[in-house]
Amino acid sequence: MKAPFLASVALVALTFAGVAQAGPGPTSPLYLSSPNYTLNILVVQGNSIIQNIPTAYGTQGESPIAVWGDIRTTGAAGAIYGGQYTLAGIPTGTTYILPGAVSNAYDSTSDGSHNYLVDFDSGAVYQTARDFTNPVLLFNSNAYTNVGITYDATNNSLWVSGWDNNFTVADYSLNGTLLSSFSIGHDRNAALALDPADHTLWLVNDNSYSPNYGYLEQYSTAGVLLSTGPYVGFGLGGEFDLAPTTPEPGTLILFGSGILGLAGVLRRKINL
């Protein structure tokens, strides 16, 4: 009984720590893996932690996380497993492992057809299948210890963020062309994620010397710090659900009925 109780206490503490911040928090649910080195996935929305998902596959943590209609994790190094979860946090039993071509990775992202990883040791960016197999080297980001990565559907590109002595957040095309970049006031920028609802970048500040250590930070794609908070603690992997939302069937029916009704009105006016 102790472990669930302690997890509940930690969840409550983190939630209240987040509420104390002035920032509005992420618009969409943000999935954070390996927070404070624990074996769980936090889901943050606004200034609240709305879900705490115990990981089911990795005995040493499942850090790289890609979210596209479901949650898929893999290990940060070889022989560490991750796996598939529903968005509600239910494990499906399907397991994934980091491809051998990648030395270490702590974050991931997806475009719906592929997953992407940045090798922490070399800065190499890889494309894989959705099950993290068949790695293909896309380009080298020319910076060692890049840790965060996220997909940008607006221009089919990948944003990456740096770790030790690397203050840069950069946007690359899939062939490695540097599209834009900005520098922020600290290194150790992990769990990089782009919110499709407002096209802003979020990351976890893992720099223990920073006053914002352990807090989420929100940036515009031009590099302007927009808000800080909530507090989530040390984190490595992070992602929003990047799958396009589809209208509910009822919404489509109402929309279709409205179009037909408008067509009828226009037809009557023309006949007049």
N, C-alpha and C positions, 0 to 999 in steps of 0.2 A: 504493500500500500504506500510505502514511502515515496517511490519514484513518481507515480502519478500526482501525489500531493505536492511534491516539490516542483514538478512541472507546472502545476496550476498556480502555485505561489509565484513562480518566475513569470508566468504569463500575465498575472495581475499586476506585478511590479512593473513590467515592461509597458503595459498598457497605460498605467498612470503616469509613467515617465514620459510617454509620448504625448499625453494630453497636456502636459505642462508647456509644451513648445507652442510658439506663436504660429508656425507654418501650418497650412491647411492639410499637408500630407498628400499622398498620391491620389489622383482621381480614380484610377482603376486599381483593382487588387494587384499588389506586388508580392511575388513569391520569392522568399529569401531562404537560401539553403545554408546549412552549417552555421547558424548564428551562435556566437560564443562557443564555438567548437562542439556544440551539442548535436545529437542525432535527431534533428527535427527540421521541419520546413515551416517558417512563419509566413503568414499571409497578412499583409498590412494594407489597409485602405483608410484614407483620411488620417486622422490621428490615433487610430485604434488598430490593435492586432486582432483581426477578426477570426483567425484560425491558427491552430498549432497542430501540425501534422507530424506524427512520429514517423521517422523513416523506417522502411521495412527491408532494405536490401544490404546496405553497406555497414559493416561492423566498425569502420573507421570514418564514417561520414560520407555523404553523397553531395559533393560540392557543385560540379558543373550541372546547371539546370536549364532546360529548354522548355518553353511553354507555348503550345499551339493547339488549343482544343483539349489538351491533356498536359500532364506534367511528366517530363522524362529527365531522369538524372543518371549520371554515371560517376565512377570513382575519379578522384583527383590524380591517381597514379595507377599503374598496372596492378592487376589482381584485386582491385577494389571494385565491388559491384554497385551499380545503381539500378533503377528500374522505372517502370511506368506506374503512374497514379492517375485516377480521374481528377478533375478539377476540385472535386469535393474531398480529395485526399485519400481515396480508397485505393490501395495497391492492387494491381491486376495480376501480379505474379510474373509478368514479363521482365526479364533482367537485361541490363546493358553493361558493357565494360569499356573502359577507355581504350581506343585503338593503340596498338603498339608503336605506331609512328609518332605519337604524341608523348613527350616525356612527362610533363605535368600540366594539368589544366584545372582551373578553379571556377570557371564560369562557362556558360554556353548560351546559344540562342538558336532560333529557327526561323526559316521563311516558309514553313509548311511543307516544303519538298526536301529540304536538307537541314541538318544541324551544322553549327559552326563552333570551333574551339580555337583559342589562342594558346600556344605553348608558352608556359610561364618561363621556361629556361632559355628559349631562343627568340621569342616574338613571332614565330611562324604561325600563320593563320591557316587552319584546315577546314575543309568542307567534308562532311560525312553524310551517310544516309541517315534517315530518321532514327535508326536503331544504333547509331554511332559506329557503324561499320563502314568499310570502303573509304578510308581517309584519302583526300586529295589535297596536296599542298597548293594553296591559292597564291600566297605571296608572303613575304616577310615584312613585318611592320617596322623593322629597323630599330627596334627598341627592346632590350631584354627586360624581363620582369613586367611585361604587360599582363594584366590579370583579368580585367573586365571586358566583356564583349556583348554587343546587342545589335539586332538587325533593324534597319530603317527602310520600311517599305516605300517611303515617298521617293527614294532615288535608288533603291536596290543596293544599299551599301551597308557597311559594318563599322560601328563605332567601337573603339578600344580605349581602355584606360590603364594608367601606369601604377607601379608599386614603388619599390625602393628608388628614391631620387629621381622619380619620373612623375612630373607634375602635369603631364599632357593627357588630354582627351582628344582623340583624333578620329576623323571619319574617312574611310577608305572605300573606293569602289572594289568590286569583287576581283578585279585584276591588279589591285594594289596601288592604284593611283590615289594620292593624298588629295582629298576633296576640301577638307577644312580641318582646323585644329584650334584648340585654345588651351591656355595654361591656367591652373588654379593654384591657390596658395599653400597647397600641401600635397604630399605624395600619399601612397597607400590608399588608392581610390578603387574600391572593389564593388562587386555586385552591380555593375553598370547595366542599366535598363532604360528603354525608351517607352514612355507611356503613349500608346496610340491615340488616347482620348484627347490629349492636348499637345502632343509632339514635344514633350520636354524630357530631358535626361535626368535620371535619378542614380545616385550611387551611395554607398556606405563609406563614411569617413573612418578609416581604420588607423589613422595616425594618432598614436597615444599621446603625442605632445600637443595636439590641437584641442582647443576648447570645445570643438564640435565632435570629439571622438565618440564613435558609436552612434552618431545621428545620421539619418538620411539627409542628403543635400540634393536640391533640385536646381538644375541649370537649364537655361535656354540653349538651343543648338549653336548660338553665337557665343556662348561662354559666360552669360550673365547669371550670377547666383540669384535665384528667385526666392527660395525659401529654405529653411532648415527645420528638420524634424519630421516625424517623431524619433525618439530614441529606440534603437533596435539592438544595440550592442555590436560587438565585432561580427562581421559577416563577410563572406567571400563570393557566393553565387547569388544572382538575382535576375528576375525576368518578369515582365508582364505577359499576359496572354495576348500574343500578337495575331491570333487568328481573327479575320474580319468577322464582325458580328452580323448575323442575318436576322431580318425581321421575323417576329413570331407569325405563325400562319394566320392568326386572327387579324394582325396588322395588315398583312398582305391582302386579305379579303376586304377589309375596310378600305384600303387604298384603291383596290380594283373597283369596288362599288362606287367610290367617289369619282373615279375617272369616267365610269359609265354614266353616272348621273350628270356630270359636267357635259359629256358628249350629248346627252339627251337635251339639256338646256340649250346648248349651242345649235342643235338641229332644229329645235322649235323656233329659235330666234331667226334662223336663216329662212325657215318656211314662212315666217311672218313677212 
